[in-house]
């Protein structure tokens, strides 16, 4: 009886995992949301981590946004999307404010994040006192709080 219960448990867990990630693809509702949000994008590379689906792709639409990551929950709701930026594309007010606060931080990278409300923040990823951190600013260089809850992902 104990073996039967263990086998049944393993079968149910396996079935649940297959339903969420069949051959590396998200559920249909997530794929539909992605296709709606980014109709001109290349085929994405999908990763599932911490209850979120990340689509890494190149957007070739009218805005030519290029390489980016879009994050979705299991229900197909877009959480946000991240666009890597070059330093010269980040508004000077953002760079200046960051330097004012973190004088000795070594910058790793820049992202523009578009949240679910379509408001943008700039993320600066940097090393500061031996720790990798992120700081968030609006385009005028004002500090912003942003819950970038994509633990485990590195852009």
C-alpha positions, 0 to 999 in steps of 0.5 A: 500500500505504501508503494502504491501511495508513493507511485501515485504521488510521483505520478501526480507531481510529474503530471503537474510538471508536464502540464506547466512545462511541456517540452519547455513551453509555457501553458497556452494562456501564457503563450497567447499573452506573449503573442498578443503583447509582442506580435513582431517578436522572434520566437522566445526562449522560455524559462520557468523559475519561481512561479514565473515564465520568462520569455527572452527574445528580440522584438522587431516591431515598429519600435525596434526594441531589440533584445528583451525579457518579458515576465508572465505569471502562470495565468498569463498576466504580464508582470513586466518586461526588461530592455537592456540599455547601453550607458549612452541610452540612459538619461543623464539625470539617472546616471548623475543621481546614481553616482551621487548616491553610490560613488564607489559602486561598479556598474554591471548593467542598465535596464529599462523596465516597463511595469504592468501599468506601463510606467517605466523605471530605469534599473542600474545593476551594480556591485557595492561593498561586495554585493550585487544590487539594483537601484531604480530611478524614473527618467528624471533621476528620482529614486523609485521603489520597484519590486523586481521579484525575478529572483534567480534571473540575471539579465 
